[in-house]
Amino acid sequence: MSRSGMREMVAEGADSDLTLRAQAGDAGALGLLLERHRAGMRAVALALLGHGPDIDDVVQDAVLVALRRISDVRDPAAVGPWLRMIVRNACRARLRAPYELELLDQHTAPDPTPEQILEKHALQDWVWRAIEDLPPPTRMVVMLRHFSTNVTSYQRIAQACGVPVGTVRSRLSNGRAALAEALRATTDSAYGDAAALTEASRREGLETLAEAERGRFAKVLAERWSPTVALLGYDQPIIGHDFLLRGMEGDLEAGVRQRLRNVVASRGIVIWETDLLNPPDNPDHCPPESSWLMTLKQGRVQSLRLFHPARVIQIA
């Protein structure tokens, strides 16, 4: 669509109408709504941050928040102040902690996971389709940042992906820009059911861990993982099933179990987040949680990076 055509469409319809359409799953309506209020959102960012590269990042982050939380708007006619409030909160968070920005909408219910936020409104399929169009390295950091439950800070994402923090920030910036531009250009379309993809991956994760406890992890590897799967995160990738099998069997023999807590899935990239349950007589055998960062091809795992977030030590 041309910019002139976009401007003509933006002139049509009240905020309340566009908001209600967006809440019903109309990605094009949300794109028009954001186009209408983009200048006001940017003005808030400029007033709080001044001129600089952070302006575009903050506005793009606000676009992602709007994608995830448009269904939480209770007064559709007041969506403009809601969008500017998102930008204001993002700017204040960036000023407090520039490298650990957490976007929070104070008008939403406390503590839902990003996945739960997406599942409850009709734009989820558009969001996942747009994410799947990102290059795999960019997609991985976007998925971790916005949908993981324990690998969300820049530092942890950098550790999990084995790249510098600056690379994480660059990939996130590129990913946000691509998603924001995709939303601006989108029209009404029906996309595949991303929830079904996530649910299928969740079932596979549960089956994998259950089969491992039954002593059949080798069978799972043979059926679902490439024979040349690469375990990343070491000086050199470790190729094949043997090391993975020994690691899983060693943990199980020590009494360690894994409980699947969260799944983030797209075409070609899957993240499983698990709680590690240590035996009572050896509570420090393993870290308390683990993230499986996997790339897939034709349904088979091609690479795996296991990441164990550092323990958080609270000082009274």
N, C-alpha and C positions, 0 to 999 in steps of 0.2 A: 504494500500500500504506500502511496506517495505521502510526503509530509503534508501537502495541502489537503489530501483526502483525509488524513488523520485529524487535521485541525477541524475539518468540517464535521467529522463524526464526534469529536470532543465537544463541539458546541451543542450537540444534541443530547437531550436527556438530563435530568437532574441527578445530583450525586446519589440521592436515595435510590433512584431507579438502577443506576449502574452498580451500586453496592449490592442491592438485592439480586441482580443478575449474577454478579460475581460470586455471591454466597451460594447461588444455585449451581455453580460450576462453570460459568461463562468466563473463560480466561480472557477473551477479547474485551469484555466489559471491564475487567480489572485492569487490563492494559490501557484502556481509554481513561479510566479513573486516575491511574498513576500519571499518565501524560498530562491530564488536566492540572494535577497538583504538584507536578515535578518542580516548577519554578518556586513555589512556596516552600517545598521541602528543602530545596537547595539554598534558599535564602536563610532558613533556620541554621543550616550547617555553616554557612558563611559567617553568620553573626556570631556563632559560638566558637568556631575553629579558625576563622580567618581564611585567606586564600592559601591553598596548598593541596597536595595530592590526597590528603585524607577526605576531602569533600566528596569526591566521586565514590570512594569506598563506603562512606557513611550512607549516602543516598542509595547505593546499590544494596547495602545490607538492609536498609529499610524496605526495599522492594521484596527481598526474601521474607522478611517478617510479615509483610502484607500478604504474600502468597500463602504463608502458613497459617495466618491468624485472621484473615478477613472474616471468617465465620463468627469471630468473637465480637464484632462490632454490633452493639446493641441499638444504637441510634444511627441508621443508615445516612441520615441527612448530615450527621456530624463526622463523616469519614475524613474530611479535610483536617480538622483539628487532631483526629486520631493519628493520621499519617505524620503530621508535623510533630506530635508527641513522641512517636517512634524515633524520628530523627533526633529530637532533643535528647532523649534518653541515651541514644547511641553516642552522641557527641559527648555527653557528660561522662559516660563510661570510658570513652577513649581518652578523655582528659585525665581521668583518675588512673587508668591502667592501659596505656596505649597498645600494648602488645597482647593483652589478654581480654579483649573486648567480648563481653557477653551481652547480647541483645535481649532485653526483657520488656515485655509490655505489661505495665502495672495494672491494666484493666482486665487481665485474664486470670483464670483460676490458677492457683499455685501448683507448681511442680509437675505439670504434665510433661511427658517426654515429647521430643519433636515428632516422633512417629505417631504418637497418640493425637497430637494436634492435627497432623495431616489426615489421619484416618477419618476424622469426623466431618470433613467437608469435601465437596465434589471436585475441588481443584487438584486433588492428590495425583491423579493420573497425568495431568499436564505437567506438574512439577517433576515427576519422575521421568517422564519422556524428555523433558528439557535437560535434566541432569544426565540422562543416558547419552545425549548428543555431545557432551563434553569429552575432550581427550581423556584417556584413562588416568594419567597421573593427576590431572586437574580434578577429575571426577572423584578420585579417592580422597583427596583432601577436603573437597566440598562435602562428601558423604560423612567423613569423620567429624568435621567442624559442626555441621548442622543436624546430624542425625545419630551420631554416637552418643553414648551415655557417660563414657569415662575417658575418651580420648578427644577432647574438644579444644584444649588450649594449644596455642601455636607450638609451644615447646614439646608437648606430648605428641602432637601430630608429626613434628619433625623427627622425634625419636622413633616413632612407629614406622614412618616411611623411609627412614635412613637418609634424610636430606637436611640441609641447613634450614634454620628458621626463616631466613630471607626467601628461600625457595618456596616454602609453605605460604608465606604472605603473598608472594607474586602469583602463585597458582590460585590462591583464593581470590585475589583481586581479578584475575582473568576470568575465573569461573563466575564470580558475581556479575561481572560486566556482561558476559555472554548470556546469563540467565535474564538479567534485566533487559537486555536488548531483545532477546527472544520474546519476552512478555510484551514489550512495546510493539513488536511486529506481528504478534499472534492474532489469529482470528478464531472464530468458533470452530472447533474440531473435536472429534471423538478419538480418544487414544485407548490403547490397551489397558487392561486392569493391572496396575502396578501392585495393588494389594495382593493379588493372586501370586505374583512372583515372589513377594516377600514371604507369604505364607508357605509356599513350596520350599523356599530356602529354610524357613523355620522348621518345617517337618524334617527336612534332610539333616539339619543340625541335630535335632533331637534323636533321630534314628542313628546318626553317626556316633553320638556319645553313648547311646544305649547299646549299640552293637559292640563298641569298644569294651564296655563293661562285661559283655558276654564273651569276651575273648575273640571277637570276630572283626577286629579293626583291619586286619590284613585283607579280608574279603571286601570291606568298604573301599579301601585304597585301590584294590584291583578293579573294582567296578566303576568308581566315580572319580578317581584321580589319575592324571597322566602318569605313565610309568617313568617319565623323565621330569616329574614335578620338581621344582627348585625351591628349597628352603632357604629363604633370604635372611640377611641380618648377621652373617658371619663374614670373615675375611674373604671367603669364596663361597658361592652358592653350593649347598649340599644337594646333590641330585639323587632322585629315586625314593623308594618307599622305606628302605631299611632303617634309616635314622629316625624317621617319623614313627615307625612301628616300635622301635626300641624305646623311644621317648615316652610314648603313650603307655606301653606295657610297664615301663619302669615306674611311672607315676601310679598306675593302678595297683601294682604290687606293693607300693609304699602306702596304699590306702587313700590316695588322693582321687577325688571325683570332681567332675566338671558339671556345672548346671548352666544351661543356656539361659541368658538373661535378655539379650537384645539381638535383633537381626536387622541389618541394613543391606538391601539387595538391589542390584540393577543388572542390566545385561553385561556380563563379563567381569563384574566386580561384586564380591560379597564380603560382608564383615559380620563375623559372629563374635559377640561379647559374652564371656562366660565368667561365672564365679567359680573359683577353685576352692574346694572343700577339703581341708587337710584333716588327717586323723587326729583324734583328741590327744594321743600321746606324742604327736609331733606337729603342733599347730603352725610352725613356721617352715614346714617343708617346702611349700610353694608360695609365691605371692598370692594375694587374695583374689586377683582377677586377671583375666587374660583377654586379648583381642586377636582373633584370627583374621588377617587381611589377605584375602585370596583373589587371584585373577583366574578367570575361567575361559575356556575356548571349547565350543561345541558341548557345553555342559560338563566338562571335566576340568578339575583344578589343575592349573598350569604352574602356579607359584603360590607360596605361602610365606607370610612374615608373621611371626608370633611376637606380640608385644605385651609386656607386663608393666602396667603403670606403677610408678613408685608409690610406696605407702605414703599416706598423708599423716604426718605426726602433728598432733595438736598439742600446743603448749598452753597450760593453764595460765 
